[in-house]
Amino acid sequence: MVRSNLRQGLNKGYPTTAIPKTTRPSHRKGIQSTKNKFVRSVVREVSGFAPYERRVLELLRNAKDKKARKLTKKRRKLEELGNIIQESRRAH
């Protein structure tokens, strides 16, 4: 907002130049870098799937989409697990 050196009104106050804000490291959290993506893929390959993820994969293979959606409602993993099934089908 531009200040106009007035005592009252919307633009009241001494005119100053705005200092641009720098981005904090906490605002960059979760952004996928190439290193980050690689590390996550290695961890997934080594550790495998959590028990609930295995169950959801089995439900998706058996065309029980509604039950799978209910299981993954809070975790928002349904798209990711669906992509994994598609990739496995392409590989075979």
HTML snippet that shows the backbone in 3Dmol.js (N, CA, C, O; Angstrom):
<script src="https://3Dmol.org/build/3Dmol-min.js"></script>
<div id="view" style="width:600px;height:400px;position:relative"></div>
<script>
const pdb = `
ATOM      1  N   MET A   1       0.838  -1.173   0.000  1.00  0.00           N
ATOM      2  CA  MET A   1       0.000   0.000   0.000  1.00  0.00           C
ATOM      3  C   MET A   1       0.890   1.246   0.000  1.00  0.00           C
ATOM      4  O   MET A   1       1.873   1.317   0.738  1.00  0.00           O
ATOM      5  N   VAL A   2       0.547   2.191  -0.805  1.00  0.00           N
ATOM      6  CA  VAL A   2       1.327   3.420  -0.920  1.00  0.00           C
ATOM      7  C   VAL A   2       0.834   4.405   0.128  1.00  0.00           C
ATOM      8  O   VAL A   2      -0.366   4.655   0.241  1.00  0.00           O
ATOM      9  N   ARG A   3       1.758   4.958   0.887  1.00  0.00           N
ATOM     10  CA  ARG A   3       1.384   5.933   1.904  1.00  0.00           C
ATOM     11  C   ARG A   3       1.548   7.331   1.330  1.00  0.00           C
ATOM     12  O   ARG A   3       2.403   7.577   0.479  1.00  0.00           O
ATOM     13  N   SER A   4       0.709   8.243   1.815  1.00  0.00           N
ATOM     14  CA  SER A   4       0.670   9.560   1.186  1.00  0.00           C
ATOM     15  C   SER A   4       1.029  10.698   2.149  1.00  0.00           C
ATOM     16  O   SER A   4       0.758  11.859   1.842  1.00  0.00           O
ATOM     17  N   ASN A   5       1.631  10.395   3.301  1.00  0.00           N
ATOM     18  CA  ASN A   5       2.071  11.414   4.240  1.00  0.00           C
ATOM     19  C   ASN A   5       0.902  12.201   4.823  1.00  0.00           C
ATOM     20  O   ASN A   5       1.076  13.349   5.233  1.00  0.00           O
ATOM     21  N   LEU A   6      -0.274  11.605   4.864  1.00  0.00           N
ATOM     22  CA  LEU A   6      -1.443  12.228   5.473  1.00  0.00           C
ATOM     23  C   LEU A   6      -1.644  11.673   6.882  1.00  0.00           C
ATOM     24  O   LEU A   6      -1.176  10.582   7.209  1.00  0.00           O
ATOM     25  N   ARG A   7      -2.350  12.446   7.707  1.00  0.00           N
ATOM     26  CA  ARG A   7      -2.587  11.990   9.073  1.00  0.00           C
ATOM     27  C   ARG A   7      -3.747  11.009   9.156  1.00  0.00           C
ATOM     28  O   ARG A   7      -3.759  10.151  10.038  1.00  0.00           O
ATOM     29  N   GLN A   8      -4.719  11.114   8.262  1.00  0.00           N
ATOM     30  CA  GLN A   8      -5.903  10.271   8.334  1.00  0.00           C
ATOM     31  C   GLN A   8      -6.180   9.654   6.979  1.00  0.00           C
ATOM     32  O   GLN A   8      -5.621  10.071   5.965  1.00  0.00           O
ATOM     33  N   GLY A   9      -7.033   8.672   6.973  1.00  0.00           N
ATOM     34  CA  GLY A   9      -7.437   8.051   5.719  1.00  0.00           C
ATOM     35  C   GLY A   9      -6.805   6.682   5.525  1.00  0.00           C
ATOM     36  O   GLY A   9      -6.088   6.178   6.390  1.00  0.00           O
ATOM     37  N   LEU A  10      -7.086   6.098   4.382  1.00  0.00           N
ATOM     38  CA  LEU A  10      -6.595   4.749   4.106  1.00  0.00           C
ATOM     39  C   LEU A  10      -5.088   4.716   3.917  1.00  0.00           C
ATOM     40  O   LEU A  10      -4.435   3.766   4.352  1.00  0.00           O
ATOM     41  N   ASN A  11      -4.517   5.740   3.273  1.00  0.00           N
ATOM     42  CA  ASN A  11      -3.083   5.760   2.985  1.00  0.00           C
ATOM     43  C   ASN A  11      -2.304   6.624   3.958  1.00  0.00           C
ATOM     44  O   ASN A  11      -1.306   7.236   3.578  1.00  0.00           O
ATOM     45  N   LYS A  12      -2.747   6.685   5.214  1.00  0.00           N
ATOM     46  CA  LYS A  12      -2.086   7.577   6.174  1.00  0.00           C
ATOM     47  C   LYS A  12      -0.704   7.066   6.536  1.00  0.00           C
ATOM     48  O   LYS A  12      -0.431   5.871   6.424  1.00  0.00           O
ATOM     49  N   GLY A  13       0.151   7.949   6.961  1.00  0.00           N
ATOM     50  CA  GLY A  13       1.455   7.568   7.457  1.00  0.00           C
ATOM     51  C   GLY A  13       2.590   8.067   6.592  1.00  0.00           C
ATOM     52  O   GLY A  13       2.382   8.590   5.497  1.00  0.00           O
ATOM     53  N   TYR A  14       3.803   7.893   7.110  1.00  0.00           N
ATOM     54  CA  TYR A  14       5.003   8.343   6.423  1.00  0.00           C
ATOM     55  C   TYR A  14       5.281   7.439   5.227  1.00  0.00           C
ATOM     56  O   TYR A  14       5.246   6.217   5.369  1.00  0.00           O
ATOM     57  N   PRO A  15       5.557   8.008   4.049  1.00  0.00           N
ATOM     58  CA  PRO A  15       5.809   7.162   2.873  1.00  0.00           C
ATOM     59  C   PRO A  15       7.132   6.407   3.009  1.00  0.00           C
ATOM     60  O   PRO A  15       8.184   7.017   3.201  1.00  0.00           O
ATOM     61  N   THR A  16       7.072   5.105   2.910  1.00  0.00           N
ATOM     62  CA  THR A  16       8.265   4.255   3.011  1.00  0.00           C
ATOM     63  C   THR A  16       8.307   3.308   1.828  1.00  0.00           C
ATOM     64  O   THR A  16       7.305   3.095   1.147  1.00  0.00           O
ATOM     65  N   THR A  17       9.481   2.746   1.596  1.00  0.00           N
ATOM     66  CA  THR A  17       9.596   1.750   0.529  1.00  0.00           C
ATOM     67  C   THR A  17       9.428   0.364   1.142  1.00  0.00           C
ATOM     68  O   THR A  17       9.989   0.072   2.198  1.00  0.00           O
ATOM     69  N   ALA A  18       8.670  -0.469   0.488  1.00  0.00           N
ATOM     70  CA  ALA A  18       8.398  -1.813   1.000  1.00  0.00           C
ATOM     71  C   ALA A  18       9.616  -2.699   0.786  1.00  0.00           C
ATOM     72  O   ALA A  18      10.217  -2.691  -0.288  1.00  0.00           O
ATOM     73  N   ILE A  19       9.974  -3.459   1.806  1.00  0.00           N
ATOM     74  CA  ILE A  19      11.087  -4.401   1.700  1.00  0.00           C
ATOM     75  C   ILE A  19      10.518  -5.747   1.269  1.00  0.00           C
ATOM     76  O   ILE A  19       9.612  -6.269   1.919  1.00  0.00           O
ATOM     77  N   PRO A  20      11.036  -6.317   0.184  1.00  0.00           N
ATOM     78  CA  PRO A  20      10.490  -7.618  -0.251  1.00  0.00           C
ATOM     79  C   PRO A  20      10.809  -8.702   0.775  1.00  0.00           C
ATOM     80  O   PRO A  20      11.911  -8.757   1.321  1.00  0.00           O
ATOM     81  N   LYS A  21       9.824  -9.561   1.023  1.00  0.00           N
ATOM     82  CA  LYS A  21       9.996 -10.610   2.023  1.00  0.00           C
ATOM     83  C   LYS A  21      10.738 -11.797   1.411  1.00  0.00           C
ATOM     84  O   LYS A  21      10.478 -12.187   0.272  1.00  0.00           O
ATOM     85  N   THR A  22      11.659 -12.360   2.177  1.00  0.00           N
ATOM     86  CA  THR A  22      12.375 -13.547   1.721  1.00  0.00           C
ATOM     87  C   THR A  22      11.583 -14.786   2.109  1.00  0.00           C
ATOM     88  O   THR A  22      10.875 -14.794   3.116  1.00  0.00           O
ATOM     89  N   THR A  23      11.709 -15.827   1.304  1.00  0.00           N
ATOM     90  CA  THR A  23      10.967 -17.051   1.606  1.00  0.00           C
ATOM     91  C   THR A  23      11.674 -17.814   2.712  1.00  0.00           C
ATOM     92  O   THR A  23      12.894 -17.976   2.697  1.00  0.00           O
ATOM     93  N   ARG A  24      10.904 -18.268   3.648  1.00  0.00           N
ATOM     94  CA  ARG A  24      11.454 -19.037   4.755  1.00  0.00           C
ATOM     95  C   ARG A  24      11.615 -20.490   4.335  1.00  0.00           C
ATOM     96  O   ARG A  24      10.904 -20.962   3.448  1.00  0.00           O
ATOM     97  N   PRO A  25      12.530 -21.192   4.956  1.00  0.00           N
ATOM     98  CA  PRO A  25      12.672 -22.621   4.628  1.00  0.00           C
ATOM     99  C   PRO A  25      11.402 -23.412   4.911  1.00  0.00           C
ATOM    100  O   PRO A  25      11.122 -24.397   4.227  1.00  0.00           O
ATOM    101  N   SER A  26      10.634 -22.996   5.907  1.00  0.00           N
ATOM    102  CA  SER A  26       9.404 -23.726   6.228  1.00  0.00           C
ATOM    103  C   SER A  26       8.368 -23.588   5.119  1.00  0.00           C
ATOM    104  O   SER A  26       7.490 -24.442   4.996  1.00  0.00           O
ATOM    105  N   HIS A  27       8.447 -22.540   4.313  1.00  0.00           N
ATOM    106  CA  HIS A  27       7.495 -22.367   3.214  1.00  0.00           C
ATOM    107  C   HIS A  27       7.861 -23.243   2.024  1.00  0.00           C
ATOM    108  O   HIS A  27       7.024 -23.494   1.157  1.00  0.00           O
ATOM    109  N   ARG A  28       9.106 -23.709   1.977  1.00  0.00           N
ATOM    110  CA  ARG A  28       9.520 -24.594   0.887  1.00  0.00           C
ATOM    111  C   ARG A  28       9.298 -26.055   1.222  1.00  0.00           C
ATOM    112  O   ARG A  28       9.573 -26.924   0.395  1.00  0.00           O
ATOM    113  N   LYS A  29       8.803 -26.344   2.421  1.00  0.00           N
ATOM    114  CA  LYS A  29       8.665 -27.726   2.880  1.00  0.00           C
ATOM    115  C   LYS A  29       7.720 -28.504   1.965  1.00  0.00           C
ATOM    116  O   LYS A  29       6.638 -28.027   1.624  1.00  0.00           O
ATOM    117  N   GLY A  30       8.134 -29.686   1.579  1.00  0.00           N
ATOM    118  CA  GLY A  30       7.283 -30.554   0.781  1.00  0.00           C
ATOM    119  C   GLY A  30       7.467 -30.400  -0.709  1.00  0.00           C
ATOM    120  O   GLY A  30       6.882 -31.171  -1.470  1.00  0.00           O
ATOM    121  N   ILE A  31       8.247 -29.443  -1.162  1.00  0.00           N
ATOM    122  CA  ILE A  31       8.473 -29.271  -2.593  1.00  0.00           C
ATOM    123  C   ILE A  31       9.387 -30.390  -3.076  1.00  0.00           C
ATOM    124  O   ILE A  31      10.434 -30.649  -2.482  1.00  0.00           O
ATOM    125  N   GLN A  32       8.983 -31.050  -4.159  1.00  0.00           N
ATOM    126  CA  GLN A  32       9.734 -32.197  -4.656  1.00  0.00           C
ATOM    127  C   GLN A  32      10.936 -31.745  -5.459  1.00  0.00           C
ATOM    128  O   GLN A  32      10.793 -31.153  -6.528  1.00  0.00           O
ATOM    129  N   SER A  33      12.114 -32.025  -4.945  1.00  0.00           N
ATOM    130  CA  SER A  33      13.326 -31.822  -5.723  1.00  0.00           C
ATOM    131  C   SER A  33      13.730 -33.177  -6.297  1.00  0.00           C
ATOM    132  O   SER A  33      13.150 -34.198  -5.926  1.00  0.00           O
ATOM    133  N   THR A  34      14.702 -33.204  -7.185  1.00  0.00           N
ATOM    134  CA  THR A  34      15.105 -34.479  -7.779  1.00  0.00           C
ATOM    135  C   THR A  34      15.719 -35.394  -6.729  1.00  0.00           C
ATOM    136  O   THR A  34      15.484 -36.603  -6.730  1.00  0.00           O
ATOM    137  N   LYS A  35      16.506 -34.808  -5.837  1.00  0.00           N
ATOM    138  CA  LYS A  35      17.119 -35.603  -4.764  1.00  0.00           C
ATOM    139  C   LYS A  35      16.043 -36.173  -3.842  1.00  0.00           C
ATOM    140  O   LYS A  35      16.079 -37.346  -3.469  1.00  0.00           O
ATOM    141  N   ASN A  36      15.089 -35.318  -3.484  1.00  0.00           N
ATOM    142  CA  ASN A  36      14.001 -35.720  -2.603  1.00  0.00           C
ATOM    143  C   ASN A  36      13.192 -36.861  -3.221  1.00  0.00           C
ATOM    144  O   ASN A  36      12.839 -37.824  -2.540  1.00  0.00           O
ATOM    145  N   LYS A  37      12.907 -36.741  -4.505  1.00  0.00           N
ATOM    146  CA  LYS A  37      12.132 -37.753  -5.213  1.00  0.00           C
ATOM    147  C   LYS A  37      12.880 -39.080  -5.240  1.00  0.00           C
ATOM    148  O   LYS A  37      12.287 -40.139  -5.030  1.00  0.00           O
ATOM    149  N   PHE A  38      14.182 -39.019  -5.498  1.00  0.00           N
ATOM    150  CA  PHE A  38      15.008 -40.223  -5.536  1.00  0.00           C
ATOM    151  C   PHE A  38      15.041 -40.912  -4.174  1.00  0.00           C
ATOM    152  O   PHE A  38      14.897 -42.131  -4.086  1.00  0.00           O
ATOM    153  N   VAL A  39      15.231 -40.127  -3.113  1.00  0.00           N
ATOM    154  CA  VAL A  39      15.296 -40.697  -1.765  1.00  0.00           C
ATOM    155  C   VAL A  39      13.983 -41.366  -1.402  1.00  0.00           C
ATOM    156  O   VAL A  39      13.982 -42.450  -0.819  1.00  0.00           O
ATOM    157  N   ARG A  40      12.875 -40.743  -1.736  1.00  0.00           N
ATOM    158  CA  ARG A  40      11.576 -41.336  -1.435  1.00  0.00           C
ATOM    159  C   ARG A  40      11.357 -42.631  -2.195  1.00  0.00           C
ATOM    160  O   ARG A  40      10.783 -43.579  -1.659  1.00  0.00           O
ATOM    161  N   SER A  41      11.815 -42.678  -3.452  1.00  0.00           N
ATOM    162  CA  SER A  41      11.649 -43.914  -4.223  1.00  0.00           C
ATOM    163  C   SER A  41      12.500 -45.034  -3.643  1.00  0.00           C
ATOM    164  O   SER A  41      12.066 -46.185  -3.609  1.00  0.00           O
ATOM    165  N   VAL A  42      13.714 -44.708  -3.182  1.00  0.00           N
ATOM    166  CA  VAL A  42      14.577 -45.727  -2.573  1.00  0.00           C
ATOM    167  C   VAL A  42      13.962 -46.233  -1.273  1.00  0.00           C
ATOM    168  O   VAL A  42      13.961 -47.436  -1.013  1.00  0.00           O
ATOM    169  N   VAL A  43      13.446 -45.330  -0.464  1.00  0.00           N
ATOM    170  CA  VAL A  43      12.813 -45.728   0.795  1.00  0.00           C
ATOM    171  C   VAL A  43      11.610 -46.608   0.526  1.00  0.00           C
ATOM    172  O   VAL A  43      11.403 -47.601   1.224  1.00  0.00           O
ATOM    173  N   ARG A  44      10.815 -46.263  -0.473  1.00  0.00           N
ATOM    174  CA  ARG A  44       9.639 -47.076  -0.817  1.00  0.00           C
ATOM    175  C   ARG A  44      10.059 -48.467  -1.281  1.00  0.00           C
ATOM    176  O   ARG A  44       9.432 -49.469  -0.937  1.00  0.00           O
ATOM    177  N   GLU A  45      11.130 -48.509  -2.068  1.00  0.00           N
ATOM    178  CA  GLU A  45      11.614 -49.788  -2.586  1.00  0.00           C
ATOM    179  C   GLU A  45      12.140 -50.677  -1.466  1.00  0.00           C
ATOM    180  O   GLU A  45      11.916 -51.888  -1.476  1.00  0.00           O
ATOM    181  N   VAL A  46      12.834 -50.085  -0.505  1.00  0.00           N
ATOM    182  CA  VAL A  46      13.434 -50.858   0.579  1.00  0.00           C
ATOM    183  C   VAL A  46      12.392 -51.282   1.607  1.00  0.00           C
ATOM    184  O   VAL A  46      12.348 -52.444   2.011  1.00  0.00           O
ATOM    185  N   SER A  47      11.551 -50.331   2.030  1.00  0.00           N
ATOM    186  CA  SER A  47      10.639 -50.618   3.130  1.00  0.00           C
ATOM    187  C   SER A  47       9.340 -51.265   2.685  1.00  0.00           C
ATOM    188  O   SER A  47       8.678 -51.931   3.481  1.00  0.00           O
ATOM    189  N   GLY A  48       8.964 -51.080   1.421  1.00  0.00           N
ATOM    190  CA  GLY A  48       7.710 -51.671   0.949  1.00  0.00           C
ATOM    191  C   GLY A  48       6.516 -50.836   1.362  1.00  0.00           C
ATOM    192  O   GLY A  48       6.622 -49.631   1.586  1.00  0.00           O
ATOM    193  N   PHE A  49       5.368 -51.508   1.458  1.00  0.00           N
ATOM    194  CA  PHE A  49       4.119 -50.818   1.763  1.00  0.00           C
ATOM    195  C   PHE A  49       3.714 -51.068   3.211  1.00  0.00           C
ATOM    196  O   PHE A  49       4.047 -52.097   3.799  1.00  0.00           O
ATOM    197  N   ALA A  50       2.991 -50.106   3.769  1.00  0.00           N
ATOM    198  CA  ALA A  50       2.412 -50.274   5.099  1.00  0.00           C
ATOM    199  C   ALA A  50       1.263 -51.280   4.997  1.00  0.00           C
ATOM    200  O   ALA A  50       0.722 -51.492   3.912  1.00  0.00           O
ATOM    201  N   PRO A  51       0.889 -51.894   6.108  1.00  0.00           N
ATOM    202  CA  PRO A  51      -0.190 -52.891   6.054  1.00  0.00           C
ATOM    203  C   PRO A  51      -1.500 -52.353   5.470  1.00  0.00           C
ATOM    204  O   PRO A  51      -2.173 -53.052   4.712  1.00  0.00           O
ATOM    205  N   TYR A  52      -1.865 -51.115   5.820  1.00  0.00           N
ATOM    206  CA  TYR A  52      -3.109 -50.582   5.264  1.00  0.00           C
ATOM    207  C   TYR A  52      -2.970 -50.348   3.768  1.00  0.00           C
ATOM    208  O   TYR A  52      -3.944 -50.483   3.027  1.00  0.00           O
ATOM    209  N   GLU A  53      -1.753 -49.992   3.308  1.00  0.00           N
ATOM    210  CA  GLU A  53      -1.549 -49.785   1.872  1.00  0.00           C
ATOM    211  C   GLU A  53      -1.660 -51.099   1.118  1.00  0.00           C
ATOM    212  O   GLU A  53      -2.208 -51.134   0.016  1.00  0.00           O
ATOM    213  N   ARG A  54      -1.144 -52.189   1.700  1.00  0.00           N
ATOM    214  CA  ARG A  54      -1.285 -53.503   1.057  1.00  0.00           C
ATOM    215  C   ARG A  54      -2.752 -53.889   0.948  1.00  0.00           C
ATOM    216  O   ARG A  54      -3.183 -54.440  -0.065  1.00  0.00           O
ATOM    217  N   ARG A  55      -3.505 -53.602   1.982  1.00  0.00           N
ATOM    218  CA  ARG A  55      -4.934 -53.929   1.964  1.00  0.00           C
ATOM    219  C   ARG A  55      -5.668 -53.124   0.897  1.00  0.00           C
ATOM    220  O   ARG A  55      -6.521 -53.659   0.189  1.00  0.00           O
ATOM    221  N   VAL A  56      -5.335 -51.839   0.782  1.00  0.00           N
ATOM    222  CA  VAL A  56      -5.973 -50.988  -0.227  1.00  0.00           C
ATOM    223  C   VAL A  56      -5.606 -51.462  -1.630  1.00  0.00           C
ATOM    224  O   VAL A  56      -6.454 -51.471  -2.521  1.00  0.00           O
ATOM    225  N   LEU A  57      -4.347 -51.855  -1.832  1.00  0.00           N
ATOM    226  CA  LEU A  57      -3.942 -52.380  -3.143  1.00  0.00           C
ATOM    227  C   LEU A  57      -4.754 -53.613  -3.503  1.00  0.00           C
ATOM    228  O   LEU A  57      -5.187 -53.766  -4.645  1.00  0.00           O
ATOM    229  N   GLU A  58      -4.959 -54.488  -2.533  1.00  0.00           N
ATOM    230  CA  GLU A  58      -5.741 -55.698  -2.783  1.00  0.00           C
ATOM    231  C   GLU A  58      -7.193 -55.353  -3.103  1.00  0.00           C
ATOM    232  O   GLU A  58      -7.799 -55.963  -3.984  1.00  0.00           O
ATOM    233  N   LEU A  59      -7.746 -54.382  -2.391  1.00  0.00           N
ATOM    234  CA  LEU A  59      -9.127 -53.963  -2.668  1.00  0.00           C
ATOM    235  C   LEU A  59      -9.240 -53.348  -4.056  1.00  0.00           C
ATOM    236  O   LEU A  59     -10.218 -53.591  -4.764  1.00  0.00           O
ATOM    237  N   LEU A  60      -8.251 -52.554  -4.450  1.00  0.00           N
ATOM    238  CA  LEU A  60      -8.303 -51.934  -5.778  1.00  0.00           C
ATOM    239  C   LEU A  60      -8.180 -52.985  -6.881  1.00  0.00           C
ATOM    240  O   LEU A  60      -8.810 -52.865  -7.932  1.00  0.00           O
ATOM    241  N   ARG A  61      -7.368 -54.013  -6.639  1.00  0.00           N
ATOM    242  CA  ARG A  61      -7.239 -55.076  -7.643  1.00  0.00           C
ATOM    243  C   ARG A  61      -8.543 -55.850  -7.797  1.00  0.00           C
ATOM    244  O   ARG A  61      -8.860 -56.329  -8.886  1.00  0.00           O
ATOM    245  N   ASN A  62      -9.297 -55.972  -6.708  1.00  0.00           N
ATOM    246  CA  ASN A  62     -10.549 -56.732  -6.741  1.00  0.00           C
ATOM    247  C   ASN A  62     -11.762 -55.853  -7.021  1.00  0.00           C
ATOM    248  O   ASN A  62     -12.897 -56.266  -6.784  1.00  0.00           O
ATOM    249  N   ALA A  63     -11.529 -54.645  -7.524  1.00  0.00           N
ATOM    250  CA  ALA A  63     -12.580 -53.716  -7.951  1.00  0.00           C
ATOM    251  C   ALA A  63     -13.513 -53.334  -6.816  1.00  0.00           C
ATOM    252  O   ALA A  63     -14.720 -53.206  -7.025  1.00  0.00           O
ATOM    253  N   LYS A  64     -12.979 -53.150  -5.625  1.00  0.00           N
ATOM    254  CA  LYS A  64     -13.775 -52.664  -4.488  1.00  0.00           C
ATOM    255  C   LYS A  64     -13.336 -51.225  -4.194  1.00  0.00           C
ATOM    256  O   LYS A  64     -12.747 -50.937  -3.152  1.00  0.00           O
ATOM    257  N   ASP A  65     -13.637 -50.338  -5.134  1.00  0.00           N
ATOM    258  CA  ASP A  65     -13.151 -48.962  -5.048  1.00  0.00           C
ATOM    259  C   ASP A  65     -13.732 -48.200  -3.864  1.00  0.00           C
ATOM    260  O   ASP A  65     -13.041 -47.407  -3.224  1.00  0.00           O
ATOM    261  N   LYS A  66     -15.014 -48.448  -3.577  1.00  0.00           N
ATOM    262  CA  LYS A  66     -15.657 -47.676  -2.520  1.00  0.00           C
ATOM    263  C   LYS A  66     -15.030 -47.978  -1.161  1.00  0.00           C
ATOM    264  O   LYS A  66     -14.782 -47.067  -0.371  1.00  0.00           O
ATOM    265  N   LYS A  67     -14.779 -49.238  -0.898  1.00  0.00           N
ATOM    266  CA  LYS A  67     -14.160 -49.626   0.368  1.00  0.00           C
ATOM    267  C   LYS A  67     -12.732 -49.070   0.456  1.00  0.00           C
ATOM    268  O   LYS A  67     -12.296 -48.636   1.522  1.00  0.00           O
ATOM    269  N   ALA A  68     -12.013 -49.087  -0.666  1.00  0.00           N
ATOM    270  CA  ALA A  68     -10.653 -48.556  -0.691  1.00  0.00           C
ATOM    271  C   ALA A  68     -10.658 -47.060  -0.416  1.00  0.00           C
ATOM    272  O   ALA A  68      -9.781 -46.554   0.284  1.00  0.00           O
ATOM    273  N   ARG A  69     -11.647 -46.343  -0.966  1.00  0.00           N
ATOM    274  CA  ARG A  69     -11.753 -44.902  -0.707  1.00  0.00           C
ATOM    275  C   ARG A  69     -11.994 -44.628   0.773  1.00  0.00           C
ATOM    276  O   ARG A  69     -11.442 -43.684   1.338  1.00  0.00           O
ATOM    277  N   LYS A  70     -12.826 -45.462   1.395  1.00  0.00           N
ATOM    278  CA  LYS A  70     -13.107 -45.264   2.819  1.00  0.00           C
ATOM    279  C   LYS A  70     -11.857 -45.486   3.655  1.00  0.00           C
ATOM    280  O   LYS A  70     -11.631 -44.776   4.636  1.00  0.00           O
ATOM    281  N   LEU A  71     -11.049 -46.459   3.278  1.00  0.00           N
ATOM    282  CA  LEU A  71      -9.831 -46.740   4.038  1.00  0.00           C
ATOM    283  C   LEU A  71      -8.799 -45.624   3.900  1.00  0.00           C
ATOM    284  O   LEU A  71      -8.093 -45.316   4.860  1.00  0.00           O
ATOM    285  N   THR A  72      -8.705 -45.023   2.731  1.00  0.00           N
ATOM    286  CA  THR A  72      -7.666 -44.011   2.485  1.00  0.00           C
ATOM    287  C   THR A  72      -8.192 -42.586   2.557  1.00  0.00           C
ATOM    288  O   THR A  72      -7.543 -41.661   2.069  1.00  0.00           O
ATOM    289  N   LYS A  73      -9.343 -42.403   3.150  1.00  0.00           N
ATOM    290  CA  LYS A  73      -9.955 -41.070   3.166  1.00  0.00           C
ATOM    291  C   LYS A  73      -9.061 -40.046   3.852  1.00  0.00           C
ATOM    292  O   LYS A  73      -8.873 -38.946   3.332  1.00  0.00           O
ATOM    293  N   LYS A  74      -8.508 -40.390   5.014  1.00  0.00           N
ATOM    294  CA  LYS A  74      -7.719 -39.426   5.762  1.00  0.00           C
ATOM    295  C   LYS A  74      -6.301 -39.311   5.236  1.00  0.00           C
ATOM    296  O   LYS A  74      -5.658 -38.278   5.423  1.00  0.00           O
ATOM    297  N   ARG A  75      -5.805 -40.340   4.588  1.00  0.00           N
ATOM    298  CA  ARG A  75      -4.397 -40.341   4.197  1.00  0.00           C
ATOM    299  C   ARG A  75      -4.174 -39.848   2.771  1.00  0.00           C
ATOM    300  O   ARG A  75      -3.042 -39.523   2.413  1.00  0.00           O
ATOM    301  N   ARG A  76      -5.206 -39.782   1.957  1.00  0.00           N
ATOM    302  CA  ARG A  76      -5.128 -39.278   0.572  1.00  0.00           C
ATOM    303  C   ARG A  76      -4.068 -40.009  -0.254  1.00  0.00           C
ATOM    304  O   ARG A  76      -3.259 -39.382  -0.937  1.00  0.00           O
ATOM    305  N   LYS A  77      -4.085 -41.323  -0.184  1.00  0.00           N
ATOM    306  CA  LYS A  77      -3.097 -42.120  -0.898  1.00  0.00           C
ATOM    307  C   LYS A  77      -3.709 -42.880  -2.067  1.00  0.00           C
ATOM    308  O   LYS A  77      -2.998 -43.614  -2.753  1.00  0.00           O
ATOM    309  N   LEU A  78      -4.990 -42.728  -2.312  1.00  0.00           N
ATOM    310  CA  LEU A  78      -5.669 -43.558  -3.298  1.00  0.00           C
ATOM    311  C   LEU A  78      -5.087 -43.381  -4.690  1.00  0.00           C
ATOM    312  O   LEU A  78      -4.893 -44.365  -5.404  1.00  0.00           O
ATOM    313  N   GLU A  79      -4.804 -42.139  -5.091  1.00  0.00           N
ATOM    314  CA  GLU A  79      -4.264 -41.899  -6.436  1.00  0.00           C
ATOM    315  C   GLU A  79      -2.880 -42.522  -6.574  1.00  0.00           C
ATOM    316  O   GLU A  79      -2.554 -43.124  -7.596  1.00  0.00           O
ATOM    317  N   GLU A  80      -2.071 -42.367  -5.524  1.00  0.00           N
ATOM    318  CA  GLU A  80      -0.707 -42.900  -5.565  1.00  0.00           C
ATOM    319  C   GLU A  80      -0.722 -44.425  -5.696  1.00  0.00           C
ATOM    320  O   GLU A  80       0.029 -44.996  -6.487  1.00  0.00           O
ATOM    321  N   LEU A  81      -1.583 -45.074  -4.914  1.00  0.00           N
ATOM    322  CA  LEU A  81      -1.655 -46.540  -4.951  1.00  0.00           C
ATOM    323  C   LEU A  81      -2.259 -47.017  -6.276  1.00  0.00           C
ATOM    324  O   LEU A  81      -1.864 -48.058  -6.802  1.00  0.00           O
ATOM    325  N   GLY A  82      -3.212 -46.258  -6.810  1.00  0.00           N
ATOM    326  CA  GLY A  82      -3.771 -46.606  -8.124  1.00  0.00           C
ATOM    327  C   GLY A  82      -2.714 -46.521  -9.215  1.00  0.00           C
ATOM    328  O   GLY A  82      -2.688 -47.356 -10.119  1.00  0.00           O
ATOM    329  N   ASN A  83      -1.838 -45.514  -9.138  1.00  0.00           N
ATOM    330  CA  ASN A  83      -0.747 -45.387 -10.116  1.00  0.00           C
ATOM    331  C   ASN A  83       0.234 -46.548 -10.002  1.00  0.00           C
ATOM    332  O   ASN A  83       0.761 -47.022 -11.009  1.00  0.00           O
ATOM    333  N   ILE A  84       0.478 -47.004  -8.777  1.00  0.00           N
ATOM    334  CA  ILE A  84       1.393 -48.133  -8.583  1.00  0.00           C
ATOM    335  C   ILE A  84       0.835 -49.393  -9.220  1.00  0.00           C
ATOM    336  O   ILE A  84       1.585 -50.164  -9.819  1.00  0.00           O
ATOM    337  N   ILE A  85      -0.477 -49.617  -9.102  1.00  0.00           N
ATOM    338  CA  ILE A  85      -1.101 -50.789  -9.730  1.00  0.00           C
ATOM    339  C   ILE A  85      -0.989 -50.693 -11.249  1.00  0.00           C
ATOM    340  O   ILE A  85      -0.690 -51.686 -11.911  1.00  0.00           O
ATOM    341  N   GLN A  86      -1.228 -49.501 -11.807  1.00  0.00           N
ATOM    342  CA  GLN A  86      -1.128 -49.329 -13.255  1.00  0.00           C
ATOM    343  C   GLN A  86       0.289 -49.590 -13.750  1.00  0.00           C
ATOM    344  O   GLN A  86       0.478 -50.215 -14.793  1.00  0.00           O
ATOM    345  N   GLU A  87       1.286 -49.115 -13.006  1.00  0.00           N
ATOM    346  CA  GLU A  87       2.676 -49.355 -13.406  1.00  0.00           C
ATOM    347  C   GLU A  87       3.029 -50.829 -13.354  1.00  0.00           C
ATOM    348  O   GLU A  87       3.751 -51.333 -14.214  1.00  0.00           O
ATOM    349  N   SER A  88       2.514 -51.524 -12.338  1.00  0.00           N
ATOM    350  CA  SER A  88       2.788 -52.959 -12.255  1.00  0.00           C
ATOM    351  C   SER A  88       2.123 -53.722 -13.388  1.00  0.00           C
ATOM    352  O   SER A  88       2.665 -54.718 -13.868  1.00  0.00           O
ATOM    353  N   ARG A  89       0.951 -53.264 -13.820  1.00  0.00           N
ATOM    354  CA  ARG A  89       0.280 -53.910 -14.954  1.00  0.00           C
ATOM    355  C   ARG A  89       1.049 -53.668 -16.255  1.00  0.00           C
ATOM    356  O   ARG A  89       1.125 -54.550 -17.110  1.00  0.00           O
ATOM    357  N   ARG A  90       1.620 -52.465 -16.399  1.00  0.00           N
ATOM    358  CA  ARG A  90       2.420 -52.171 -17.590  1.00  0.00           C
ATOM    359  C   ARG A  90       3.682 -53.012 -17.636  1.00  0.00           C
ATOM    360  O   ARG A  90       4.120 -53.443 -18.702  1.00  0.00           O
ATOM    361  N   ALA A  91       4.260 -53.238 -16.461  1.00  0.00           N
ATOM    362  CA  ALA A  91       5.522 -53.986 -16.400  1.00  0.00           C
ATOM    363  C   ALA A  91       5.314 -55.459 -16.758  1.00  0.00           C
ATOM    364  O   ALA A  91       6.212 -56.091 -17.316  1.00  0.00           O
ATOM    365  N   HIS A  92       4.132 -56.014 -16.440  1.00  0.00           N
ATOM    366  CA  HIS A  92       3.909 -57.447 -16.713  1.00  0.00           C
ATOM    367  C   HIS A  92       3.326 -57.689 -18.051  1.00  0.00           C
ATOM    368  O   HIS A  92       3.084 -58.838 -18.420  1.00  0.00           O
TER     369      HIS A  92
END
`;
const viewer = $3Dmol.createViewer("view");
viewer.addModel(pdb, "pdb");
viewer.setStyle({}, {cartoon: {color: "spectrum"}});
viewer.zoomTo();
viewer.render();
</script>
